[in-house]
Amino acid sequence: MLIHPWDAALDDAEWQSWIAEGHDFGLLVVNGLPGQPPAAVPTHFARDGRDLLVHLARPNPVWDAIEHDPNVVLSVTGDYAFVPGTWRAPAGTPPHEGVPTSYYTAVQFVCRAAVVDAPEAKAELLRRQLAHFQPDGDHAPVAVDRPPYGRMLSGIRGLRLEVTEVRAKFKYDDHKPVEHRTAVADRLTARAEGLDTATAGHQRDRLARVGPWRP
């Protein structure tokens, strides 16, 4: 992923806060076996310290590839919007000469995967995931000897992903003048399609912190 200096996270807290806001669904990208293409698996994940926790169905075709090469990437993307060229034309030029772009936030976790297969270890992984996704505890106990989870554990395998690198990109035209970024954020808010409002909000957050871009 190309990250220009003006697209980089301002600090670790920026990407950490963004993930914590509910961006807990991504693509697990696994190197393919020799002669096969990479695989991309959509999945929820939960953070456990610096590690990420995932579980997948046992019939999922990625297991052999992970065991062959445990180096994986979990990619999360959000707060994205298409910005038409007419919004980006430089001052003094016709609107139709503007060049369109996409705004988005992307966080990629480079990880080393460890397969979790022992029943109690899988139960603990599920407990930690449920503590994140259902913090009110409104679910049956996850125990190896109790329904409903006990009899279902054999049908899944867990993954503990040790994060070795984080690549975070916040692509919101931060190298453009303040007036330009403000105008685009206002237009996104007015258009209010898809993730426009969230995109405008993140652009304004960056604008407040960055101000005029200085290399």
C-alpha contacts under 8 A as a table, 3 or more apart, distances in Angstrom:
res1	aa1	res2	aa2	distance
1	M	167	R	7.98
3	I	6	W	7.99
3	I	7	D	5.80
3	I	8	A	6.06
3	I	168	A	7.98
3	I	169	K	6.07
4	H	7	D	5.15
4	H	8	A	6.46
5	P	8	A	5.46
5	P	215	P	7.59
6	W	171	K	7.94
6	W	173	D	7.75
6	W	174	D	5.72
6	W	175	H	5.90
6	W	213	W	7.38
6	W	215	P	7.85
7	D	169	K	5.45
7	D	170	F	4.90
7	D	171	K	5.03
7	D	172	Y	7.20
7	D	173	D	7.77
7	D	174	D	6.97
8	A	168	A	6.41
8	A	169	K	5.15
8	A	170	F	6.12
9	A	12	D	6.88
9	A	14	E	6.29
9	A	15	W	6.68
9	A	168	A	5.84
9	A	169	K	6.08
9	A	170	F	6.43
10	L	14	E	6.50
11	D	14	E	5.65
11	D	15	W	7.56
12	D	15	W	5.76
12	D	16	Q	6.16
13	A	16	Q	4.95
13	A	17	S	5.79
14	E	17	S	5.38
14	E	18	W	6.29
15	W	18	W	4.99
15	W	19	I	6.19
15	W	107	V	7.10
15	W	168	A	6.51
16	Q	19	I	5.26
16	Q	20	A	6.18
17	S	20	A	4.98
17	S	21	E	6.20
18	W	21	E	5.23
18	W	22	G	7.52
18	W	23	H	6.81
19	I	22	G	6.00
19	I	23	H	4.71
19	I	24	D	6.46
20	A	23	H	6.53
20	A	24	D	7.70
23	H	76	V	7.18
23	H	78	G	7.50
24	D	44	H	5.75
24	D	45	F	5.62
24	D	46	A	6.66
24	D	76	V	7.60
25	F	42	P	7.34
25	F	43	T	5.66
25	F	44	H	4.25
25	F	45	F	6.14
25	F	76	V	6.56
26	G	42	P	5.73
26	G	43	T	5.66
26	G	44	H	6.41
26	G	45	F	7.70
26	G	74	L	6.37
26	G	75	S	5.37
26	G	76	V	4.47
26	G	77	T	7.11
27	L	40	A	5.80
27	L	41	V	5.30
27	L	42	P	4.51
27	L	43	T	6.18
27	L	73	V	8.00
27	L	74	L	5.50
27	L	75	S	5.15
27	L	76	V	6.60
28	L	39	A	7.96
28	L	40	A	5.42
28	L	41	V	4.97
28	L	42	P	6.30
28	L	43	T	6.93
28	L	72	V	7.10
28	L	73	V	5.86
28	L	74	L	4.38
28	L	75	S	6.48
29	V	38	P	6.87
29	V	39	A	5.69
29	V	40	A	4.43
29	V	41	V	6.49
29	V	72	V	5.77
29	V	73	V	5.10
29	V	74	L	6.05
29	V	75	S	7.51
30	V	38	P	5.59
30	V	39	A	5.18
30	V	40	A	6.38
30	V	62	V	7.23
30	V	65	A	6.95
30	V	66	I	6.56
30	V	70	P	7.98
30	V	71	N	7.35
30	V	72	V	5.08
30	V	73	V	6.87
31	N	37	P	7.32
31	N	38	P	4.59
31	N	39	A	6.57
31	N	65	A	6.49
31	N	66	I	7.38
31	N	69	D	6.78
31	N	71	N	7.51
31	N	72	V	6.89
32	G	35	G	7.49
32	G	36	Q	5.10
32	G	37	P	5.05
32	G	38	P	4.22
32	G	39	A	6.28
32	G	65	A	5.61
33	L	36	Q	5.31
33	L	37	P	7.49
33	L	38	P	7.89
33	L	64	D	7.71
33	L	65	A	5.32
33	L	68	H	7.14
39	A	62	V	6.98
43	T	54	V	7.41
44	H	54	V	6.88
45	F	52	L	6.36
45	F	53	L	5.49
45	F	54	V	5.10
45	F	129	Q	7.38
46	A	52	L	5.65
46	A	53	L	5.18
46	A	54	V	7.00
46	A	128	R	7.63
46	A	129	Q	5.58
46	A	132	H	6.54
47	R	50	R	6.74
47	R	51	D	5.86
47	R	52	L	4.55
47	R	53	L	6.16
48	D	51	D	5.11
48	D	52	L	5.84
48	D	53	L	6.84
48	D	128	R	7.72
49	G	52	L	7.89
50	R	162	E	7.02
50	R	163	V	6.30
51	D	160	R	6.56
51	D	161	L	5.41
51	D	162	E	4.79
51	D	163	V	5.72
52	L	160	R	5.90
52	L	161	L	4.92
52	L	162	E	6.72
52	L	163	V	7.30
53	L	125	L	6.87
53	L	129	Q	7.17
53	L	158	G	7.49
53	L	159	L	5.92
53	L	160	R	4.97
53	L	161	L	6.28
54	V	158	G	5.86
54	V	159	L	5.06
54	V	160	R	6.59
54	V	161	L	7.78
55	H	126	L	7.94
55	H	156	I	6.62
55	H	157	R	5.72
55	H	158	G	4.20
55	H	159	L	5.82
56	L	60	N	6.77
56	L	156	I	5.63
56	L	157	R	5.74
56	L	158	G	6.44
57	A	60	N	5.45
57	A	155	G	6.01
57	A	156	I	4.38
57	A	157	R	6.34
58	R	154	S	7.86
58	R	155	G	5.36
58	R	156	I	4.60
58	R	157	R	5.65
59	P	155	G	7.95
60	N	63	W	6.80
61	P	64	D	7.17
62	V	65	A	5.34
62	V	66	I	6.23
63	W	66	I	5.14
63	W	67	E	6.19
64	D	67	E	5.19
64	D	68	H	6.10
65	A	68	H	4.98
65	A	69	D	6.09
65	A	70	P	7.79
66	I	69	D	5.05
66	I	70	P	4.75
66	I	71	N	7.49
66	I	72	V	7.81
66	I	113	A	7.26
67	E	70	P	5.82
67	E	115	V	7.96
69	D	72	V	7.97
70	P	112	R	5.37
70	P	113	A	4.92
70	P	114	A	7.09
71	N	110	V	7.50
71	N	111	C	5.88
71	N	112	R	4.71
71	N	113	A	6.37
72	V	110	V	6.14
72	V	111	C	5.31
72	V	112	R	6.13
72	V	113	A	6.76
73	V	108	Q	6.53
73	V	109	F	5.50
73	V	110	V	4.62
73	V	111	C	5.83
74	L	108	Q	5.76
74	L	109	F	5.11
74	L	110	V	6.68
74	L	111	C	7.53
75	S	106	A	7.21
75	S	107	V	6.00
75	S	108	Q	4.38
75	S	109	F	6.31
76	V	106	A	5.67
76	V	107	V	5.26
76	V	108	Q	6.20
77	T	80	Y	7.76
77	T	104	Y	7.11
77	T	105	T	5.71
77	T	106	A	4.41
77	T	107	V	6.52
78	G	104	Y	6.04
78	G	105	T	5.39
78	G	106	A	6.59
79	D	103	Y	7.59
79	D	104	Y	5.28
79	D	105	T	5.80
79	D	195	L	5.79
79	D	196	D	7.45
79	D	198	A	5.46
79	D	199	T	4.57
79	D	202	H	7.41
80	Y	102	S	6.96
80	Y	103	Y	5.17
80	Y	104	Y	3.94
80	Y	105	T	6.66
80	Y	195	L	6.06
80	Y	196	D	7.15
80	Y	198	A	7.99
80	Y	199	T	5.77
81	A	102	S	5.78
81	A	103	Y	5.32
81	A	104	Y	6.61
81	A	194	G	7.62
81	A	195	L	6.28
81	A	196	D	5.76
81	A	199	T	6.55
82	F	100	P	7.57
82	F	101	T	6.21
82	F	102	S	4.63
82	F	103	Y	6.46
83	V	87	W	6.83
83	V	88	R	7.79
83	V	100	P	5.60
83	V	101	T	5.33
83	V	102	S	5.71
83	V	103	Y	7.08
84	P	87	W	5.68
84	P	88	R	7.12
84	P	98	G	7.94
84	P	99	V	7.28
84	P	100	P	4.55
84	P	101	T	6.74
85	G	88	R	5.14
85	G	89	A	6.39
85	G	95	P	7.20
85	G	96	H	6.70
85	G	97	E	7.11
85	G	98	G	4.21
85	G	99	V	4.21
85	G	100	P	3.75
85	G	101	T	7.23
86	T	89	A	5.76
86	T	95	P	4.49
86	T	96	H	5.45
86	T	97	E	7.21
86	T	98	G	5.24
86	T	99	V	7.40
86	T	100	P	7.46
87	W	95	P	7.11
87	W	98	G	6.97
87	W	100	P	7.82
87	W	184	V	6.61
88	R	95	P	7.61
88	R	98	G	5.08
88	R	99	V	6.28
88	R	100	P	6.79
88	R	180	H	7.62
89	A	93	T	6.27
89	A	94	P	6.85
89	A	95	P	5.22
89	A	96	H	7.30
89	A	97	E	6.03
89	A	98	G	3.70
89	A	99	V	6.79
90	P	93	T	5.77
90	P	98	G	6.91
93	T	97	E	6.86
94	P	97	E	5.61
94	P	98	G	7.53
95	P	98	G	5.61
102	S	171	K	7.74
103	Y	170	F	7.85
103	Y	171	K	5.20
103	Y	172	Y	5.20
103	Y	173	D	7.74
103	Y	199	T	7.23
104	Y	169	K	7.94
104	Y	170	F	6.17
104	Y	171	K	5.37
104	Y	172	Y	6.90
104	Y	199	T	7.10
105	T	168	A	7.60
105	T	169	K	5.70
105	T	170	F	4.61
105	T	171	K	6.28
106	A	168	A	5.79
106	A	169	K	5.18
106	A	170	F	6.65
107	V	166	V	7.01
107	V	167	R	5.70
107	V	168	A	4.38
107	V	169	K	6.37
108	Q	166	V	5.79
108	Q	167	R	5.04
108	Q	168	A	6.33
109	F	163	V	6.15
109	F	164	T	7.59
109	F	165	E	6.07
109	F	166	V	4.80
109	F	167	R	6.54
110	V	163	V	5.76
110	V	164	T	5.69
110	V	165	E	5.04
110	V	166	V	6.16
110	V	167	R	7.85
111	C	161	L	5.50
111	C	162	E	5.15
111	C	163	V	4.34
111	C	164	T	5.38
111	C	165	E	7.07
112	R	161	L	5.58
112	R	162	E	5.14
112	R	163	V	6.65
112	R	164	T	7.16
113	A	159	L	6.25
113	A	160	R	5.83
113	A	161	L	4.52
113	A	162	E	6.32
114	A	159	L	5.63
114	A	160	R	5.26
114	A	161	L	6.36
114	A	162	E	7.86
115	V	157	R	7.02
115	V	158	G	5.80
115	V	159	L	4.76
115	V	160	R	6.57
116	V	121	A	6.58
116	V	122	K	6.20
116	V	157	R	6.03
116	V	158	G	4.50
116	V	159	L	5.50
116	V	160	R	6.94
117	D	121	A	7.00
117	D	122	K	6.34
117	D	157	R	5.60
117	D	158	G	6.41
118	A	121	A	5.23
118	A	122	K	6.13
119	P	122	K	5.15
119	P	123	A	6.17
119	P	144	V	6.45
119	P	153	L	6.55
119	P	154	S	7.53
120	E	123	A	4.92
120	E	124	E	6.17
120	E	143	A	7.65
120	E	144	V	6.36
121	A	124	E	5.09
121	A	125	L	6.23
122	K	125	L	4.97
122	K	126	L	6.24
122	K	153	L	7.09
122	K	157	R	7.11
122	K	158	G	5.98
123	A	126	L	5.12
123	A	127	R	6.17
123	A	142	V	5.94
123	A	143	A	6.19
123	A	144	V	6.63
123	A	153	L	7.35
124	E	127	R	4.94
124	E	128	R	6.27
124	E	142	V	7.81
125	L	128	R	5.21
125	L	129	Q	6.30
125	L	158	G	7.15
126	L	129	Q	4.97
126	L	130	L	6.04
126	L	142	V	7.16
127	R	130	L	5.14
127	R	131	A	6.10
127	R	142	V	6.27
128	R	131	A	5.04
128	R	132	H	6.59
129	Q	132	H	5.24
129	Q	133	F	6.22
130	L	133	F	4.94
130	L	134	Q	5.10
130	L	135	P	6.72
130	L	137	G	7.73
131	A	134	Q	5.58
131	A	135	P	4.67
131	A	136	D	7.88
131	A	137	G	7.07
132	H	135	P	5.59
134	Q	137	G	5.82
134	Q	138	D	6.77
134	Q	139	H	7.76
135	P	138	D	7.86
140	A	148	P	7.47
141	P	146	R	7.75
141	P	149	Y	7.88
142	V	146	R	7.44
142	V	148	P	7.97
142	V	149	Y	5.66
142	V	150	G	7.05
143	A	146	R	5.38
143	A	147	P	7.67
143	A	149	Y	6.51
143	A	150	G	5.60
144	V	149	Y	6.93
144	V	150	G	4.10
144	V	151	R	7.39
144	V	153	L	7.39
145	D	150	G	5.19
145	D	151	R	7.70
146	R	149	Y	6.65
146	R	150	G	5.05
146	R	151	R	7.52
147	P	150	G	5.22
147	P	151	R	6.24
148	P	151	R	6.25
148	P	152	M	6.84
149	Y	152	M	5.04
149	Y	153	L	6.17
150	G	153	L	5.66
151	R	154	S	6.87
152	M	155	G	5.54
152	M	156	I	7.38
153	L	156	I	5.65
153	L	157	R	7.83
154	S	157	R	7.71
163	V	166	V	7.34
171	K	174	D	7.47
172	Y	181	R	7.90
172	Y	203	Q	5.76
173	D	176	K	5.48
173	D	181	R	6.81
174	D	177	P	7.75
174	D	181	R	7.34
174	D	206	R	7.54
174	D	207	L	7.16
174	D	210	V	7.46
174	D	212	P	7.88
174	D	213	W	6.33
175	H	212	P	7.55
175	H	213	W	5.17
175	H	214	R	7.95
176	K	180	H	6.40
176	K	181	R	6.64
176	K	212	P	7.84
176	K	213	W	7.24
177	P	180	H	5.30
177	P	181	R	6.51
177	P	212	P	6.29
177	P	213	W	7.57
178	V	181	R	5.25
178	V	182	T	6.09
178	V	207	L	7.22
178	V	211	G	6.53
178	V	212	P	5.90
179	E	182	T	5.15
179	E	183	A	6.12
180	H	183	A	5.20
180	H	184	V	6.27
181	R	184	V	5.18
181	R	185	A	6.17
181	R	203	Q	7.49
181	R	207	L	7.47
182	T	185	A	5.18
182	T	186	D	6.24
182	T	204	R	7.28
182	T	207	L	7.95
183	A	186	D	5.11
183	A	187	R	6.24
184	V	187	R	5.00
184	V	188	L	6.13
184	V	200	A	7.80
185	A	188	L	5.10
185	A	189	T	6.21
185	A	199	T	7.84
185	A	200	A	4.57
185	A	201	G	7.51
185	A	203	Q	6.58
185	A	204	R	6.86
186	D	189	T	5.10
186	D	190	A	6.21
186	D	200	A	7.26
187	R	190	A	5.00
187	R	191	R	6.03
188	L	191	R	5.08
188	L	192	A	6.00
188	L	193	E	7.96
188	L	196	D	5.19
188	L	197	T	6.40
188	L	199	T	7.57
188	L	200	A	5.86
189	T	192	A	5.17
189	T	196	D	6.28
189	T	197	T	5.20
189	T	200	A	6.21
191	R	196	D	7.08
192	A	195	L	7.41
192	A	196	D	5.15
192	A	197	T	5.67
193	E	196	D	5.42
193	E	197	T	7.60
194	G	197	T	7.88
195	L	198	A	5.40
195	L	199	T	6.05
196	D	199	T	5.03
196	D	200	A	6.06
197	T	200	A	5.14
197	T	201	G	6.15
198	A	201	G	5.02
198	A	202	H	6.29
199	T	202	H	5.25
199	T	203	Q	6.16
200	A	203	Q	5.01
200	A	204	R	6.14
201	G	204	R	5.17
201	G	205	D	6.24
202	H	205	D	4.94
202	H	206	R	6.21
203	Q	206	R	5.16
203	Q	207	L	6.06
204	R	207	L	4.84
204	R	208	A	6.13
205	D	208	A	5.27
205	D	209	R	6.53
206	R	209	R	5.18
206	R	210	V	5.78
206	R	211	G	7.84
207	L	210	V	5.20
207	L	211	G	5.17
207	L	212	P	7.98
208	A	211	G	5.81
210	V	213	W	6.37
